[in-house]
Amino acid sequence: MNIWEIGARTGIDGLRASDRAEPVAGAGELLVKVIAAGLNYRDLMVLGGHYGSDLPESRIPLSDGVGVVEAVGEGVSGFHVGDRVMAPHFLNWLDGPYNFGIFGNDLGVTADGWLAEKITLPASSAIALPAEVNDQTAASLAVVAGTVWHAMVAFGNVKPGELVLAQGTGGVSIFALHLAKALGADFAITSSSDEKLARAREMGADFAINYRDRPDWAAALMEQTGGRGADVVVDTLGFPALAETVAASAVNGRIGTLGALSGTPQATASASQGAIIGKNITIKGLASGSRQMMTEAVAVIAEHGINIPVDQEFAFTDAPTAFRHLESGAHFGKILIRMN
């Protein structure tokens, strides 16, 4: 079967097409024919050697995907040939608290991912998809659904009428927008593009700030909201921008920090302790979410008919171009690779 491998981890140019024997469903496993796979920023980091250590050049990338069950391994119940399935990228984090062990079986990093014609998944990790969740949305969920649900619900405990803030218009922020509106919350978003902000408003965003026009975007948010501030922040900017994020937060705000688009994960916080204490803010670092979190998110997606916008789809043979589109930052929502 046809696959892509991460290669020498020199960036997108190191990505290489290859082939290998088709996998077989072992005991407790599902054999899945891949329909489509989704890209995340961490996939670029994997190719560049900045995410995961000591990975083999033969590693198959991509953490997001959807497929159809072709075979059911011995001892598996609850799944049938023809079921559409997805899985959290942390295959071993089924429920309960986070632990370091989850990184040992991480799709696209420490385990082969979705950028192949067929893959195997542990049946214990797989999630059968209801008909209301389309393929494009399902192929976009493994990273964003668990992460955003963790930030907004499991940790943030968002309530109807509260204000959620997300930064940028990538997959995480756009899913946060949809989820917030489904849960009855108000939503604020930032971007450097007026066009993208207009699209976000069409999708239901209540407040939109162009941070290129207003580098003091926290003050701009306070102006738009009448000094209200965000009750829950899905923080994709990270610590170099934390002072601004804290300034944009409400008293008793909850900040789930999960990205580092304003710098690197190694950066130190720009916010003062006094600013955090003064608003009684809670900050939590988030490493995605569990299968249970994803299952709950999928139920809301199905109930409310949420469709994650796909910026562009690429053919399987054109995978490097899909990565370059992600690298450009020009996308709105998700980027998919569709199998042949």
GIQUINOR-V889765 format. One record per pair of residues at least 12 apart in sequence whose ideal C-beta (glycine too) atoms are under 6 Angstrom apart, sorted by sequence separation. I is the first residue (numbers start at 0). J is the second residue. If there is no record, write none. Layout:
i/j
I/J
I/J
//
This chain:
i/j
68/80
89/101
208/220
232/244
3/16
4/17
91/104
321/334
68/82
90/104
2/17
45/60
321/336
67/83
68/84
89/105
163/179
188/204
193/209
232/248
1/18
88/105
206/223
42/60
88/106
186/204
229/247
318/336
42/61
186/205
187/206
188/207
189/208
191/210
229/248
230/249
65/85
185/205
191/211
228/248
229/249
234/254
310/330
0/21
163/184
189/210
228/249
237/258
240/261
310/331
315/336
168/190
230/252
231/253
232/254
233/255
234/256
237/259
239/261
310/332
161/184
162/185
163/186
164/187
165/188
166/189
180/203
235/258
239/262
309/332
311/334
312/335
313/336
315/338
159/183
236/260
237/261
308/332
309/333
310/334
315/339
36/61
157/182
235/260
236/261
237/262
245/270
312/337
37/63
62/88
176/202
217/243
307/333
309/335
143/170
147/174
157/184
168/195
189/216
220/247
239/266
241/268
242/269
36/64
143/171
147/175
176/204
238/266
241/269
242/270
250/278
251/279
252/280
253/281
254/282
255/283
256/284
257/285
217/246
241/270
245/274
35/65
217/247
238/268
239/269
245/275
255/285
33/64
34/65
90/121
143/174
147/178
34/66
248/280
33/66
187/220
32/66
86/120
90/124
11/46
31/66
32/67
10/46
10/47
31/68
32/69
86/124
29/68
30/69
86/125
8/48
30/70
5/46
84/125
85/126
84/127
28/72
62/106
78/122
27/72
62/107
82/127
83/128
24/70
26/72
61/107
25/72
26/73
27/74
60/107
75/122
24/72
26/74
7/56
29/78
64/113
6/56
62/112
61/112
59/111
60/112
61/113
85/137
4/57
5/58
59/112
61/114
88/141
60/114
87/141
88/142
5/60
59/114
59/115
2/59
51/108
87/145
175/233
171/235
164/229
162/229
162/230
163/231
164/232
165/233
167/235
65/134
161/230
166/235
166/236
65/137
65/138
64/138
157/231
63/138
63/139
155/231
36/113
36/114
63/141
62/141
63/142
33/113
62/142
151/231
150/233
32/117
31/118
30/119
31/120
28/119
29/120
29/122
22/117
24/119
27/122
21/117
29/125
22/119
155/253
35/134
34/134
37/138
154/255
37/139
35/138
39/142
150/255
3/114
146/257
2/115
1/116
0/116
0/117
181/299
181/303
177/305
154/283
174/307
150/285
149/285
195/331
149/288
153/292
148/288
146/287
145/287
146/288
145/288
149/292
148/292
145/292
145/293
148/296
144/293
144/296
173/332
168/331
170/333
124/290
126/294
132/300
139/307
132/301
131/301
136/306
136/307
129/301
135/309
139/333
94/289
92/289
93/290
94/291
138/335
89/287
87/290
87/293
43/326
38/325
37/333
38/334
37/335
35/335
36/336
35/337
14/319
33/338
11/319
11/322
11/323
3/318
//
